Amino acid sequence: GFLNVPKIKGTHTAMKSGMVAAEAVAAALAGESRPAVLESYPEALKRSWVWEELQSVRNIRPGFAKYGFWGGMVNAALDTYLFRGKAPWTWTHHADNETLRPAAQSKRIEYPKPDGVLTFDRLSSVFLSNTNHEEDQPPHLKLRDPSRWKPVNWDQFRSPESRYCPAAVYEAVGPEAERELKGTPDPEATGAGATVEAGNGGVRLVINAQNCVHCKTCDIKDPSQNIDWETPEGGGGPNYIGGM
Protein backbone atom coordinates (compact mmCIF):
# COMPACT_ATOMS: atom_id res chain seq x y z
CA GLY A 1 0.00 0.00 0.00
CA PHE A 2 0.96 3.62 0.50
CA LEU A 3 1.67 3.54 4.24
CA ASN A 4 4.62 5.55 5.52
CA VAL A 5 5.69 3.07 8.20
CA PRO A 6 7.78 5.36 10.49
CA LYS A 7 5.02 7.96 10.58
CA ILE A 8 2.21 5.36 10.63
CA LYS A 9 0.39 7.57 8.14
CA GLY A 10 -0.89 6.71 4.72
CA THR A 11 -4.08 8.65 4.06
CA HIS A 12 -2.25 11.55 2.39
CA THR A 13 -0.25 9.26 0.12
CA ALA A 14 -3.28 7.15 -0.76
CA MET A 15 -5.27 10.28 -1.66
CA LYS A 16 -2.45 11.61 -3.82
CA SER A 17 -2.11 8.27 -5.60
CA GLY A 18 -5.83 8.48 -6.40
CA MET A 19 -5.40 12.00 -7.76
CA VAL A 20 -2.53 10.85 -9.97
CA ALA A 21 -4.65 7.92 -11.13
CA ALA A 22 -7.54 10.26 -11.97
CA GLU A 23 -5.22 12.43 -14.05
CA ALA A 24 -3.98 9.33 -15.87
CA VAL A 25 -7.58 8.24 -16.53
CA ALA A 26 -8.49 11.67 -17.90
CA ALA A 27 -5.46 11.67 -20.17
CA ALA A 28 -6.24 8.17 -21.42
CA LEU A 29 -9.88 9.00 -22.15
CA ALA A 30 -8.86 12.17 -23.98
CA GLY A 31 -6.70 10.13 -26.33
CA GLU A 32 -7.94 8.45 -29.46
CA SER A 33 -6.75 4.91 -28.75
CA ARG A 34 -9.30 2.39 -27.50
CA PRO A 35 -9.47 0.64 -25.15
CA ALA A 36 -7.98 3.31 -22.89
CA VAL A 37 -4.88 2.03 -21.10
CA LEU A 38 -3.36 3.81 -18.09
CA GLU A 39 0.21 3.48 -19.34
CA SER A 40 1.17 6.87 -17.92
CA TYR A 41 0.14 6.09 -14.33
CA PRO A 42 3.26 4.22 -13.10
CA GLU A 43 5.62 6.90 -14.39
CA ALA A 44 3.39 9.72 -13.15
CA LEU A 45 3.37 8.16 -9.69
CA LYS A 46 7.16 7.91 -9.73
CA ARG A 47 7.38 11.62 -10.55
CA SER A 48 5.12 12.58 -7.64
CA TRP A 49 6.17 13.32 -4.07
CA VAL A 50 4.49 10.05 -3.01
CA TRP A 51 7.23 7.98 -4.62
CA GLU A 52 9.99 10.09 -3.10
CA GLU A 53 8.48 9.88 0.39
CA LEU A 54 7.93 6.12 0.34
CA GLN A 55 11.25 5.43 -1.36
CA SER A 56 13.05 7.15 1.50
CA VAL A 57 11.52 4.82 4.14
CA ARG A 58 11.59 1.58 2.13
CA ASN A 59 14.14 -0.14 4.40
CA ILE A 60 12.56 0.64 7.78
CA ARG A 61 10.03 -2.21 8.05
CA PRO A 62 12.28 -4.90 6.49
CA GLY A 63 14.97 -3.91 9.00
CA PHE A 64 12.84 -5.04 11.94
CA ALA A 65 12.07 -8.35 10.23
CA LYS A 66 15.74 -8.88 9.43
CA TYR A 67 17.36 -7.82 12.71
CA GLY A 68 14.63 -7.85 15.35
CA PHE A 69 13.49 -4.95 17.53
CA TRP A 70 16.78 -3.45 18.67
CA GLY A 71 18.57 -4.13 15.40
CA GLY A 72 15.62 -2.62 13.58
CA MET A 73 15.80 0.49 15.77
CA VAL A 74 19.49 0.93 14.97
CA ASN A 75 18.80 0.42 11.27
CA ALA A 76 15.94 2.94 11.37
CA ALA A 77 18.19 5.53 13.01
CA LEU A 78 21.02 5.00 10.52
CA ASP A 79 18.68 5.00 7.54
CA THR A 80 16.86 8.12 8.73
CA TYR A 81 19.66 10.30 10.06
CA LEU A 82 22.79 9.06 8.28
CA PHE A 83 21.63 7.88 4.87
CA ARG A 84 18.48 10.06 4.93
CA GLY A 85 16.59 7.44 2.98
CA LYS A 86 19.23 7.20 0.25
CA ALA A 87 20.98 3.98 1.28
CA PRO A 88 22.57 2.26 -1.74
CA TRP A 89 20.56 -0.92 -1.09
CA THR A 90 16.94 -1.99 -0.89
CA TRP A 91 15.96 -4.87 1.37
CA THR A 92 13.20 -7.21 0.37
CA HIS A 93 10.38 -8.11 2.71
CA HIS A 94 8.02 -11.06 3.07
CA ALA A 95 4.27 -11.35 3.14
CA ASP A 96 2.82 -11.18 6.66
CA ASN A 97 0.89 -14.44 6.32
CA GLU A 98 4.16 -16.33 5.75
CA THR A 99 5.19 -15.77 9.39
CA LEU A 100 2.28 -17.73 10.89
CA ARG A 101 3.40 -20.89 12.70
CA PRO A 102 1.24 -24.04 12.77
CA ALA A 103 -0.67 -24.63 16.00
CA ALA A 104 1.35 -27.79 16.71
CA GLN A 105 4.53 -25.68 16.87
CA SER A 106 3.04 -22.96 19.06
CA LYS A 107 2.35 -22.66 22.76
CA ARG A 108 -1.27 -22.15 23.73
CA ILE A 109 -1.91 -18.73 25.25
CA GLU A 110 -4.53 -18.59 27.98
CA TYR A 111 -5.87 -15.06 28.20
CA PRO A 112 -7.53 -13.94 31.45
CA LYS A 113 -11.12 -12.80 31.20
CA PRO A 114 -11.53 -9.04 30.59
CA ASP A 115 -12.01 -7.12 33.82
CA GLY A 116 -14.06 -4.31 32.28
CA VAL A 117 -11.66 -1.71 33.68
CA LEU A 118 -8.35 -2.06 31.85
CA THR A 119 -9.24 -4.92 29.52
CA PHE A 120 -12.43 -5.40 27.55
CA ASP A 121 -13.99 -8.09 25.40
CA ARG A 122 -13.96 -7.58 21.66
CA LEU A 123 -17.69 -7.16 21.16
CA SER A 124 -17.78 -4.30 23.69
CA SER A 125 -15.07 -2.55 21.71
CA VAL A 126 -16.92 -3.19 18.45
CA PHE A 127 -19.96 -1.50 20.00
CA LEU A 128 -17.87 1.63 20.64
CA SER A 129 -16.88 1.75 16.97
CA ASN A 130 -20.56 2.15 15.95
CA THR A 131 -19.94 -0.17 13.03
CA ASN A 132 -22.97 -1.10 10.99
CA HIS A 133 -23.78 -2.88 7.73
CA GLU A 134 -27.15 -3.50 6.13
CA GLU A 135 -27.93 -7.12 6.89
CA ASP A 136 -29.37 -7.88 3.44
CA GLN A 137 -26.42 -6.54 1.45
CA PRO A 138 -24.10 -8.94 -0.44
CA PRO A 139 -21.38 -10.23 1.91
CA HIS A 140 -18.11 -8.32 1.61
CA LEU A 141 -16.06 -11.06 3.31
CA LYS A 142 -15.71 -14.17 1.17
CA LEU A 143 -13.73 -17.39 1.01
CA ARG A 144 -12.23 -18.07 -2.39
CA ASP A 145 -12.45 -21.81 -1.75
CA PRO A 146 -14.56 -22.83 1.28
CA SER A 147 -13.21 -26.39 1.09
CA ARG A 148 -9.72 -25.12 1.97
CA TRP A 149 -10.72 -23.68 5.33
CA LYS A 150 -10.83 -26.89 7.40
CA PRO A 151 -7.67 -28.65 6.13
CA VAL A 152 -5.61 -25.45 6.27
CA ASN A 153 -7.03 -22.91 8.70
CA TRP A 154 -8.45 -25.39 11.18
CA ASP A 155 -6.37 -28.56 10.95
CA GLN A 156 -3.02 -26.75 10.70
CA PHE A 157 -3.55 -23.39 12.43
CA ARG A 158 -6.68 -23.83 14.60
CA SER A 159 -8.64 -20.96 13.07
CA PRO A 160 -6.25 -18.01 13.39
CA GLU A 161 -8.88 -15.66 11.92
CA SER A 162 -10.99 -16.17 15.05
CA ARG A 163 -8.06 -14.82 17.10
CA TYR A 164 -6.47 -12.01 15.10
CA CYS A 165 -9.74 -10.39 14.02
CA PRO A 166 -10.31 -7.48 16.45
CA ALA A 167 -14.06 -7.49 15.88
CA ALA A 168 -14.92 -11.18 16.43
CA VAL A 169 -16.11 -11.46 12.84
CA TYR A 170 -14.88 -15.04 12.49
CA GLU A 171 -16.01 -17.85 14.79
CA ALA A 172 -15.07 -21.51 14.72
CA VAL A 173 -18.10 -23.31 16.12
CA GLY A 174 -19.15 -26.89 16.75
CA PRO A 175 -18.14 -29.72 19.12
CA GLU A 176 -14.57 -29.94 17.87
CA ALA A 177 -14.10 -26.19 18.18
CA GLU A 178 -15.53 -26.23 21.72
CA ARG A 179 -12.89 -28.75 22.77
CA GLU A 180 -10.00 -26.90 21.16
CA LEU A 181 -10.93 -23.26 21.67
CA LYS A 182 -12.10 -22.46 25.16
CA GLY A 183 -14.92 -19.97 25.30
CA THR A 184 -15.91 -20.35 21.65
CA PRO A 185 -19.44 -18.97 21.22
CA ASP A 186 -22.31 -21.30 20.45
CA PRO A 187 -23.62 -21.08 16.85
CA GLU A 188 -26.90 -19.67 18.14
CA ALA A 189 -25.03 -16.80 19.80
CA THR A 190 -23.67 -15.40 16.54
CA GLY A 191 -24.77 -11.99 15.39
CA ALA A 192 -27.52 -11.12 12.97
CA GLY A 193 -26.54 -11.70 9.39
CA ALA A 194 -23.97 -14.37 10.28
CA THR A 195 -23.31 -16.91 7.55
CA VAL A 196 -21.82 -20.38 7.79
CA GLU A 197 -19.09 -20.41 5.17
CA ALA A 198 -17.10 -23.62 5.57
CA GLY A 199 -16.46 -26.77 7.59
CA ASN A 200 -18.54 -29.75 8.61
CA GLY A 201 -20.51 -31.02 11.60
CA GLY A 202 -17.45 -31.17 13.86
CA VAL A 203 -16.24 -27.63 13.23
CA ARG A 204 -17.58 -24.82 11.09
CA LEU A 205 -16.56 -21.27 10.28
CA VAL A 206 -19.18 -18.59 10.87
CA ILE A 207 -18.62 -15.10 9.44
CA ASN A 208 -20.32 -12.20 11.24
CA ALA A 209 -19.72 -9.58 8.54
CA GLN A 210 -21.97 -7.15 10.43
CA ASN A 211 -19.18 -6.68 13.02
CA CYS A 212 -16.43 -5.83 10.52
CA VAL A 213 -14.44 -2.65 11.27
CA HIS A 214 -12.63 -2.72 7.90
CA CYS A 215 -9.10 -3.30 9.17
CA LYS A 216 -8.47 -5.92 6.41
CA THR A 217 -6.29 -8.02 8.73
CA CYS A 218 -8.01 -11.19 7.50
CA ASP A 219 -7.25 -10.40 3.86
CA ILE A 220 -3.57 -9.88 4.75
CA LYS A 221 -2.96 -12.52 7.43
CA ASP A 222 -4.92 -15.54 6.19
CA PRO A 223 -2.35 -18.37 5.85
CA SER A 224 -3.48 -19.48 2.38
CA GLN A 225 -4.79 -16.08 1.22
CA ASN A 226 -8.23 -17.62 1.00
CA ILE A 227 -10.16 -14.70 2.54
CA ASP A 228 -11.14 -11.77 0.32
CA TRP A 229 -12.17 -8.44 1.81
CA GLU A 230 -14.25 -6.54 -0.72
CA THR A 231 -15.64 -3.03 -0.57
CA PRO A 232 -19.01 -3.22 1.24
CA GLU A 233 -22.16 -1.32 0.42
CA GLY A 234 -21.69 2.44 0.65
CA GLY A 235 -22.15 3.94 4.10
CA GLY A 236 -21.39 0.72 5.98
CA GLY A 237 -18.59 0.19 8.44
CA PRO A 238 -17.29 1.88 11.59
CA ASN A 239 -18.39 5.38 12.53
CA TYR A 240 -16.10 6.65 15.27
CA ILE A 241 -17.62 9.43 17.33
CA GLY A 242 -15.69 12.28 18.94
CA GLY A 243 -12.38 11.70 17.18
CA MET A 244 -11.87 8.17 18.52
C-alpha positions, 0 to 999 in steps of 0.5 A: 500500500501507501503507508509511511511506516515510520510515521504510521500515516498513509491517508495523504499518500493514498489520496495523492495516488488516487489524484494521480490515477484520476489524471492518468484516466483523464489523459487516457480517455482524452486520447484516441486509442481504444481501449484506454490504457493507463500506461502513464500512471506508473511513471506519473506516480514515480514523478510525484512526491508520493514515490519520493516519500515512500522510497526514503523509508523503504528499508525501515520495516524490512529492518525489523524483520531482518534484525529484530526490535533493537537491530531494527531500531538501529537500522531505522536511526542509521537509515533516517539520520545518516543515509536520509533514505538514500541507502545504496541498497533496498531490502526485500520483505516477506508477506505477513501471512508467511510468518504464521506458525502451525498450531502444533509448533506454538504454545497455547496462550490462555488469556484472562477474562476481561475485567471491564476496567483495563481490559475489555472483550472484543464485542464491547469494543466493536460496540464503541466503533458504531460499526454497521452494515445493512444485513441484506447486502451482499457479503463483503467477506468471502472465502475463495475456496470454502473447502480449503478452510478446514484442512488449512485454517483449522487442521493446521492453524486452529482458526487463526482468523478467530483470534487475530480479528479485532471485531470477532467477525470469524467464529469456529463453532461446533463440538470440535471447536468447543474442545479446542478453543475455550470460550468459543461462542455457540452457533446460536449466539452469533450476530444477525446476518452471520453466515456459515461459510465452511467446515462440517458437523465437527467444526464450522466457520461462521462469518459475522460480517456485520461486526467488521471494522474494515481493518483488512487483517483477515485479507492480509494474514490468512495463511493461504490467502483464502479470505477476500475483503471486498468493498461493502455497500456504501455507508457501511462500516465503523463510525467513530464518534468524537475523534476516537 
